[in-house]
């Protein structure tokens, strides 16, 4: 479903990615692990089309190289096909949970009623039905991260890319969020690619991709 080929990435004279080839399986949880500075987040950004690879690199969704798309078409593709979850939830503080979760659907052209219906359903599925009218400042860190997952799912994306999504949570909320990922995989067939330092999450995932010094040094399939 998602394939990257010959991915290099430089920032000035610093070469961060040094020839990455990787295939992501549909309906699976893939974790990317490795020491700080290995290039994990940079690879995730390239896979999510937030950052372009060096010329010659390819990011393929269903065999189509999305790096060839212009800015407007690429933005529309990203909104429709890729969900993002970051270490800090990035919810907009002036909006309610319902408004935050519905926003990608509204940007994608759905009507207000459809976007709000989708958001309400997802928030209910994630145990937040009593929090839809609350703002992020009124919620716990775990609740905000669940809402961020709902926002990532609202457009039924092909893949959810998560960068240290449980890194700011305590142990109980971290375990709850990790269970949620696997529940969504099982119930919805969701595809996750997760950058993490959490070896417990990695051990439970379907595939572990190990990186070091800008390269993939090992892949373990369960």
C-alpha positions in Angstrom: 0.0 0.0 0.0 2.8 2.4 0.9 6.3 2.0 -0.5 9.3 4.3 -0.3 12.3 3.7 -2.6 15.8 5.3 -2.7 15.0 7.9 0.0 17.8 10.3 0.8 17.3 13.5 2.8 19.8 16.2 3.5 19.6 19.4 5.6 22.5 21.5 4.4 25.5 19.3 4.5 24.0 16.9 7.0 22.8 13.7 5.4 19.9 12.4 7.6 18.5 9.6 5.4 20.9 7.5 3.4 19.0 5.3 0.9 15.8 4.0 2.5 13.7 1.3 0.9 10.6 0.2 2.8 7.2 -1.4 2.2 4.3 -0.8 4.6 1.7 -3.5 4.8 -2.0 -2.6 4.8 -4.0 -3.2 8.0 -0.9 -3.7 10.2 0.9 -1.8 12.9 4.5 -1.0 12.0 6.9 0.6 14.5 10.1 2.4 13.6 12.7 2.3 16.4 16.2 3.4 16.9 18.4 5.8 18.8 17.8 9.6 18.7 19.2 11.0 15.5 18.7 7.8 13.5 16.4 9.6 11.1 13.1 8.1 12.2 11.0 11.3 12.3 12.5 12.5 9.1 11.5 9.3 7.4 8.0 9.6 8.8 7.7 13.1 7.4 8.8 12.0 4.0 6.3 9.1 4.1 3.6 11.5 5.0 4.6 14.0 2.2 5.3 16.7 4.8 8.9 16.7 3.5 10.2 15.9 0.0 13.0 13.4 -0.5 16.1 14.2 -2.5 15.5 14.0 -6.3 15.2 10.4 -7.4 13.4 9.2 -4.3 9.9 7.8 -4.6 6.9 7.8 -2.2 4.4 5.4 -3.7 0.8 4.9 -2.6 -0.8 2.0 -4.5 2.1 2.3 -7.0 1.5 6.0 -7.7 4.5 8.3 -6.9 2.9 11.2 -5.0 6.2 13.2 -5.0 5.2 14.1 -8.6 2.1 15.9 -7.5 1.9 19.7 -7.4 1.4 21.5 -4.0 -2.3 21.8 -4.2 -3.0 18.2 -5.3 -0.5 16.9 -2.8 -2.2 18.8 0.0 -5.6 17.3 -1.0 -4.0 13.8 -1.2 -2.5 14.2 2.2 -5.7 15.4 3.8 -7.7 12.5 2.3 -5.3 9.7 2.7 -2.9 10.3 5.6 -3.7 10.9 9.3 -1.1 12.3 11.7 -0.7 11.9 15.4 2.2 13.7 17.1 3.8 13.5 20.6 1.8 16.6 21.7 -1.8 16.4 20.5 -1.7 19.7 18.5 -5.4 20.3 19.2 -6.4 23.9 18.6 -7.1 25.4 22.1 -9.9 27.7 21.0 -12.0 24.9 19.5 -14.0 22.1 21.2 -13.0 18.5 20.7 -15.9 18.1 18.2 -14.6 21.0 16.2 -11.0 19.9 16.3 -11.9 16.4 15.1 -14.2 17.6 12.4 -11.8 20.1 10.9 -9.9 17.8 8.4 -13.3 16.6 7.1 -14.4 20.2 6.6 -11.1 21.1 4.9 -11.7 18.0 2.7 -15.0 19.4 1.5 -17.5 17.5 3.6 -20.6 19.4 4.8 -20.8 20.6 8.3 -23.4 18.1 9.2 -21.5 15.2 7.7 -18.2 16.2 9.3 -19.8 16.7 12.7 -21.5 13.3 12.4 -18.3 11.5 11.6 -16.5 13.3 14.4 -19.2 12.5 16.9 -19.1 8.8 16.0 -15.3 8.6 16.3 -15.3 10.4 19.6 -17.9 8.0 20.9 -15.9 5.0 19.7 -12.8 6.3 21.5 -14.7 6.9 24.8 -15.0 10.6 24.5 -18.7 11.1 23.9 -19.1 13.0 27.2 -16.3 15.4 26.2 -17.3 16.6 22.7 -18.1 20.2 23.9 -14.9 20.5 26.0 -11.8 22.4 25.0 -8.4 20.8 25.2 -7.5 22.7 28.3 -10.3 21.0 30.1 -9.1 17.5 29.4 -6.4 15.1 30.5 -3.4 14.4 28.3 -4.7 10.9 27.6 -8.1 12.3 26.5 -6.4 14.8 24.2 -4.3 12.1 22.6 -7.4 10.0 22.0 -9.0 13.0 20.4 -5.9 13.5 18.2 -6.3 9.9 17.0 -10.0 10.6 16.2 -8.9 13.6 14.2 -6.4 11.5 12.3 -9.2 9.0 11.5 -12.0 11.3 10.5 -11.3 11.1 6.7 -10.8 7.3 6.8 -7.2 7.7 5.7 -5.1 4.9 4.1 -2.5 5.2 6.8 -2.0 6.9 10.2 1.5 8.1 10.9 2.3 8.7 14.5 5.5 10.3 15.9 6.1 9.3 19.6 2.3 9.5 20.2 2.6 8.3 23.8 5.8 10.1 24.7 4.1 12.7 26.8 1.8 10.4 28.7 2.0 8.6 32.0 2.2 4.8 32.1 -1.5 4.2 32.4 -2.5 6.5 29.6 0.4 5.2 27.5 -0.9 1.6 27.8 -4.4 2.7 27.0 -3.4 4.5 23.9 -1.3 1.6 22.7 -4.3 -0.8 23.2 -6.4 1.7 21.1 -4.0 1.4 18.2 -4.3 -2.4 18.1 -8.1 -2.2 18.6 -8.4 0.1 15.6 -6.2 -2.2 13.6 -8.5 -5.2 14.5 -11.9 -3.4 14.2 -11.3 -1.0 11.3 -8.3 -2.6 9.5 -6.4 0.6 10.2 -2.8 0.9 9.1 -0.3 2.5 11.5 3.3 3.5 11.2 4.6 4.6 14.6 7.9 6.1 15.5 8.6 5.1 19.1 11.2 4.6 21.8 8.7 2.3 23.7 10.0 -1.2 23.3 6.8 -2.6 24.7 4.8 -1.1 21.9 7.4 -2.2 19.4 7.3 -5.8 20.7 3.5 -5.9 20.2 3.5 -4.5 16.7 3.2 -6.5 13.5 6.5 -5.3 12.0 9.5 -3.6 13.7 11.8 -1.5 11.5 15.1 -0.7 13.2 17.1 2.4 12.1 20.6 3.7 12.9 22.6 6.5 11.3 20.0 7.2 8.6 19.7 3.6 7.4 17.4 0.6 8.0 19.5 -2.0 9.8 16.8 -4.6 10.4 13.2 -5.5 9.8 11.3 -8.0 12.0 7.9 -9.3 10.8 5.7 -11.1 13.3 
